[in-house]
Amino acid sequence: WQDEGAVLSPDSGCATGDIDEAQFTDVGGQPYLYWGSYDTICVARMNGDRTRVEGPVTEVAQGRRMEGGFVVHRGGHYYLFYSDAGCCDGAFSGYQVKVGRATSPTGCARPG
């Protein structure tokens, strides 16, 4: 093992934290990294070696206590799955699995 440094910069651009990372490789081979915690999930492209994020950071979801986001591609759509709804409320804690659908891995419309 060799330390190549941080994949995410100390100020990644994601508002609520840099945990729960999940890597996704698009159909054309472009890698993306999803991360975030508590109230926000973000995504950015990765370099070809998958050692750094590059380019703009896009917030793809906001919620209450959301975390653990990951993406799958099926039938021309991208599905973002994540846990949400209260991790830290004692006896009132409980998670739900939620999903959002988009036409691109960043949740944004692709240019025509």
BANUTOR-356117 format. One line per field, with one value per residue (C-alpha): residue in three letters; x, y, z; chain; residue number from 0. Coordinates in steps of 0.25 Angstrom, whole numbers. Example, Ala and Ser with C-alpha at 12.3 -4.5 7.8 and 13.67 -1.06 7.14 Angstrom:
rest <- ALA / SER
px <- 49 / 55
py <- -18 / -4
pz <- 31 / 29
kette <- A / A
nr <- 0 / 1
***
This chain:
rest <- TRP / GLN / ASP / GLU / GLY / ALA / VAL / LEU / SER / PRO / ASP / SER / GLY / CYS / ALA / THR / GLY / ASP / ILE / ASP / GLU / ALA / GLN / PHE / THR / ASP / VAL / GLY / GLY / GLN / PRO / TYR / LEU / TYR / TRP / GLY / SER / TYR / ASP / THR / ILE / CYS / VAL / ALA / ARG / MET / ASN / GLY / ASP / ARG / THR / ARG / VAL / GLU / GLY / PRO / VAL / THR / GLU / VAL / ALA / GLN / GLY / ARG / ARG / MET / GLU / GLY / GLY / PHE / VAL / VAL / HIS / ARG / GLY / GLY / HIS / TYR / TYR / LEU / PHE / TYR / SER / ASP / ALA / GLY / CYS / CYS / ASP / GLY / ALA / PHE / SER / GLY / TYR / GLN / VAL / LYS / VAL / GLY / ARG / ALA / THR / SER / PRO / THR / GLY / CYS / ALA / ARG / PRO / GLY
px <- 0 / 5 / -2 / -6 / -13 / -27 / -37 / -46 / -40 / -42 / -52 / -59 / -71 / -81 / -88 / -90 / -78 / -69 / -73 / -80 / -73 / -78 / -71 / -79 / -74 / -83 / -86 / -75 / -65 / -65 / -64 / -72 / -71 / -83 / -82 / -88 / -95 / -106 / -114 / -107 / -101 / -92 / -85 / -73 / -65 / -53 / -40 / -37 / -28 / -40 / -30 / -36 / -49 / -48 / -58 / -70 / -77 / -92 / -102 / -111 / -120 / -124 / -132 / -132 / -121 / -118 / -106 / -100 / -104 / -100 / -104 / -109 / -111 / -123 / -132 / -126 / -128 / -119 / -124 / -119 / -122 / -120 / -124 / -132 / -141 / -134 / -121 / -119 / -133 / -132 / -145 / -150 / -138 / -142 / -137 / -144 / -138 / -142 / -138 / -138 / -137 / -129 / -125 / -110 / -101 / -100 / -115 / -115 / -121 / -111 / -109 / -117
py <- 0 / 14 / 27 / 35 / 46 / 50 / 46 / 58 / 71 / 76 / 86 / 76 / 86 / 77 / 84 / 74 / 64 / 55 / 41 / 29 / 30 / 21 / 20 / 18 / 15 / 20 / 12 / 19 / 17 / 30 / 28 / 37 / 38 / 40 / 44 / 53 / 51 / 56 / 65 / 65 / 55 / 60 / 55 / 58 / 52 / 44 / 44 / 32 / 25 / 27 / 34 / 48 / 56 / 66 / 77 / 82 / 76 / 75 / 73 / 62 / 61 / 67 / 61 / 58 / 50 / 44 / 36 / 23 / 28 / 19 / 19 / 8 / 10 / 2 / 5 / 18 / 24 / 26 / 22 / 28 / 20 / 25 / 23 / 35 / 39 / 39 / 32 / 39 / 40 / 30 / 21 / 29 / 26 / 19 / 18 / 17 / 14 / 24 / 26 / 37 / 35 / 44 / 43 / 46 / 41 / 56 / 57 / 68 / 67 / 64 / 74 / 70
pz <- 0 / -3 / 2 / -10 / -1 / 0 / -10 / -5 / -2 / 12 / 7 / -3 / -6 / 0 / 11 / 22 / 23 / 15 / 19 / 13 / 0 / -11 / -25 / -37 / -52 / -63 / -75 / -83 / -72 / -65 / -50 / -40 / -25 / -16 / -2 / 9 / 22 / 31 / 22 / 8 / -3 / -13 / -26 / -34 / -45 / -42 / -50 / -58 / -47 / -37 / -27 / -27 / -30 / -41 / -46 / -40 / -28 / -29 / -18 / -22 / -10 / 3 / 14 / 29 / 34 / 20 / 18 / 11 / -3 / -15 / -30 / -40 / -55 / -61 / -73 / -77 / -63 / -51 / -37 / -24 / -12 / 2 / 16 / 23 / 34 / 47 / 52 / 65 / 72 / 83 / 83 / 72 / 63 / 50 / 36 / 22 / 9 / -1 / -16 / -26 / -41 / -52 / -66 / -62 / -51 / -46 / -45 / -56 / -69 / -80 / -91 / -104
kette <- A / A / A / A / A / A / A / A / A / A / A / A / A / A / A / A / A / A / A / A / A / A / A / A / A / A / A / A / A / A / A / A / A / A / A / A / A / A / A / A / A / A / A / A / A / A / A / A / A / A / A / A / A / A / A / A / A / A / A / A / A / A / A / A / A / A / A / A / A / A / A / A / A / A / A / A / A / A / A / A / A / A / A / A / A / A / A / A / A / A / A / A / A / A / A / A / A / A / A / A / A / A / A / A / A / A / A / A / A / A / A / A
nr <- 0 / 1 / 2 / 3 / 4 / 5 / 6 / 7 / 8 / 9 / 10 / 11 / 12 / 13 / 14 / 15 / 16 / 17 / 18 / 19 / 20 / 21 / 22 / 23 / 24 / 25 / 26 / 27 / 28 / 29 / 30 / 31 / 32 / 33 / 34 / 35 / 36 / 37 / 38 / 39 / 40 / 41 / 42 / 43 / 44 / 45 / 46 / 47 / 48 / 49 / 50 / 51 / 52 / 53 / 54 / 55 / 56 / 57 / 58 / 59 / 60 / 61 / 62 / 63 / 64 / 65 / 66 / 67 / 68 / 69 / 70 / 71 / 72 / 73 / 74 / 75 / 76 / 77 / 78 / 79 / 80 / 81 / 82 / 83 / 84 / 85 / 86 / 87 / 88 / 89 / 90 / 91 / 92 / 93 / 94 / 95 / 96 / 97 / 98 / 99 / 100 / 101 / 102 / 103 / 104 / 105 / 106 / 107 / 108 / 109 / 110 / 111
***
